[in-house]
């Protein structure tokens, strides 16, 4: 592998990291258009287990908007430990760990998940996009938030 190939490889890996980070941050910010832009247009495979399997990004966005884009829903997504394999100049796969925290601000219900993402990416018109995403929950803890004043 010559220097230009090595640089192209590093640039691709960084672009893939950025699209996944953009997705996670956009989920926290409830930026539906940015979430949509992280996925390829056309046929995709988004498998969120009990939340459903989606073949088009707009179907996934509809579910996300219905469940997460509510004033009472506060989410925090922290992706880590990326393992990204470039399969070609335009195809890649990745595995990520996710620490997810959710608070229902009305009821105080909390939920912490440990999740593994298995993703596939494709470079389309010079931009890396998610074309497949499987989310598998490996740990779950549910609880009840206690306001600071109630803890004293």
Backbone torsions as a table, in degrees:
resi	resn	phi	psi	omega
1	UNK	NA	122.8	179.9
2	UNK	-83.9	175.8	-174.3
3	UNK	-60.5	-42.3	-179.0
4	UNK	-65.7	-36.1	176.6
5	UNK	-67.7	-40.1	178.7
6	UNK	-64.4	-41.7	178.1
7	UNK	-65.3	-44.0	178.5
8	UNK	-60.3	-39.7	178.1
9	UNK	-62.7	-47.3	179.4
10	UNK	-63.3	-40.2	177.8
11	UNK	-64.4	-39.8	178.1
12	UNK	-64.5	-45.6	179.3
13	UNK	-59.7	-42.6	179.4
14	UNK	-66.7	-39.9	178.6
15	UNK	-63.2	-37.4	178.2
16	UNK	-67.8	-43.8	176.0
17	UNK	-57.5	-43.8	-177.9
18	UNK	-64.1	-39.5	-179.9
19	UNK	-67.4	-37.4	178.2
20	UNK	-69.3	-42.4	177.8
21	UNK	-64.2	-39.2	176.7
22	UNK	-60.4	-43.5	177.7
23	UNK	-58.7	-50.5	-176.7
24	UNK	-64.3	-45.2	178.7
25	UNK	-65.0	-38.8	179.5
26	UNK	-66.4	-32.7	174.5
27	UNK	-63.0	-44.0	178.7
28	UNK	-63.7	-37.2	-178.6
29	UNK	-85.0	-7.0	-178.2
30	UNK	59.1	39.0	179.5
31	UNK	-91.8	86.8	-171.8
32	UNK	-60.6	-39.9	-179.2
33	UNK	-66.1	-39.6	177.6
34	UNK	-66.4	-40.0	176.4
35	UNK	-59.4	-48.4	179.6
36	UNK	-55.7	-43.1	-176.9
37	UNK	-69.9	-15.5	177.2
38	UNK	-75.5	-21.5	-178.2
39	UNK	-102.3	149.8	175.9
40	UNK	-66.4	148.0	171.6
41	UNK	-76.4	156.8	-178.8
42	UNK	88.0	-155.4	-175.2
43	UNK	-72.2	129.3	174.3
44	UNK	-134.1	176.0	175.7
45	UNK	-134.7	98.5	-179.3
46	UNK	-111.4	110.4	-174.8
47	UNK	-115.5	105.3	178.8
48	UNK	-109.4	35.3	174.0
49	UNK	53.8	-119.7	-175.8
50	UNK	-63.5	-16.9	178.2
51	UNK	-87.0	-7.2	173.9
52	UNK	117.1	167.7	176.7
53	UNK	-121.0	132.4	-171.2
54	UNK	-125.8	136.5	-178.0
55	UNK	-103.2	-4.5	175.5
56	UNK	-141.1	141.8	-176.8
57	UNK	-58.9	-32.7	-178.9
58	UNK	-67.5	-32.1	175.7
59	UNK	-67.9	-40.3	175.5
60	UNK	-63.6	-43.9	-179.3
61	UNK	-61.7	-37.9	178.5
62	UNK	-61.3	-46.5	178.3
63	UNK	-63.1	-46.8	-179.9
64	UNK	-58.5	-46.7	-178.2
65	UNK	-61.7	-42.1	-178.9
66	UNK	-64.6	-41.4	-175.2
67	UNK	-88.3	-37.8	-170.1
68	UNK	-103.4	-27.1	-175.0
69	UNK	-86.7	57.8	179.0
70	UNK	-123.3	142.4	-178.2
71	UNK	-56.5	-30.8	-176.9
72	UNK	-78.7	-15.6	-174.1
73	UNK	-89.2	119.6	176.5
74	UNK	-119.6	120.2	-175.8
75	UNK	-121.3	152.4	173.9
76	UNK	-140.9	118.1	-179.9
77	UNK	-112.1	124.2	176.7
78	UNK	-125.9	105.4	179.0
79	UNK	-88.8	143.1	-178.7
80	UNK	-153.3	174.6	173.4
81	UNK	54.8	47.3	-179.1
82	UNK	-67.1	136.0	171.3
83	UNK	-122.8	103.0	-173.3
84	UNK	-115.4	127.8	177.3
85	UNK	-115.3	122.0	172.5
86	UNK	-80.8	121.4	-179.0
87	UNK	-92.2	-25.8	177.3
88	UNK	-163.7	-172.5	177.6
89	UNK	-67.7	-17.1	-175.3
90	UNK	-129.9	5.0	-179.3
91	UNK	-132.8	142.4	178.1
92	UNK	-153.1	162.3	172.5
93	UNK	-133.2	155.4	-179.0
94	UNK	-149.1	153.6	173.2
95	UNK	-126.5	132.3	-177.7
96	UNK	-131.3	147.9	168.5
97	UNK	-95.8	143.6	178.1
98	UNK	-129.8	131.4	167.4
99	UNK	-105.9	117.2	-174.7
100	UNK	-118.3	133.3	175.6
101	UNK	-126.9	136.6	-179.8
102	UNK	-132.0	135.6	175.0
103	UNK	-126.8	128.7	170.1
104	UNK	-90.4	106.0	-173.6
105	UNK	-66.8	-18.6	178.2
106	UNK	-82.8	-43.3	-175.0
107	UNK	-99.6	-18.5	-176.3
108	UNK	83.7	-0.3	179.4
109	UNK	-64.3	137.3	177.6
110	UNK	-123.4	156.2	179.0
111	UNK	-149.0	126.7	175.5
112	UNK	-118.1	130.0	-179.9
113	UNK	-122.3	143.5	162.9
114	UNK	-103.4	127.6	-172.4
115	UNK	-133.2	146.6	168.7
116	UNK	-113.7	127.2	173.8
117	UNK	-99.8	134.7	168.4
118	UNK	-115.9	113.1	-174.8
119	UNK	-117.4	157.3	167.8
120	UNK	-127.3	143.1	-176.2
121	UNK	-127.9	152.3	175.8
122	UNK	-139.0	138.3	175.2
123	UNK	-87.3	115.1	-176.5
124	UNK	-121.2	119.0	-178.8
125	UNK	51.7	41.0	176.1
126	UNK	82.9	1.9	-178.7
127	UNK	-120.7	129.9	176.6
128	UNK	-77.7	133.0	-179.3
129	UNK	-130.1	153.1	173.4
130	UNK	-80.7	126.6	177.9
131	UNK	-112.5	-15.8	175.5
132	UNK	-151.9	142.5	-178.5
133	UNK	-150.6	118.5	175.5
134	UNK	-115.6	123.3	-178.7
135	UNK	-107.2	121.3	-179.6
136	UNK	-121.6	120.2	178.0
137	UNK	-78.0	127.8	178.5
138	UNK	-111.8	-13.6	177.6
139	UNK	-156.3	145.9	180.0
140	UNK	-146.9	134.4	174.7
141	UNK	-134.0	125.0	177.9
142	UNK	-111.4	148.9	-178.7
143	UNK	-157.8	-162.7	-178.2
144	UNK	-136.5	123.3	179.1
145	UNK	-70.0	135.0	175.0
146	UNK	-111.2	117.5	178.5
147	UNK	-55.2	150.7	-177.5
148	UNK	-55.4	-41.5	-178.9
149	UNK	-63.3	-29.7	179.9
150	UNK	-79.1	-19.0	-178.4
151	UNK	-82.3	-20.8	-175.4
152	UNK	-71.4	NA	NA
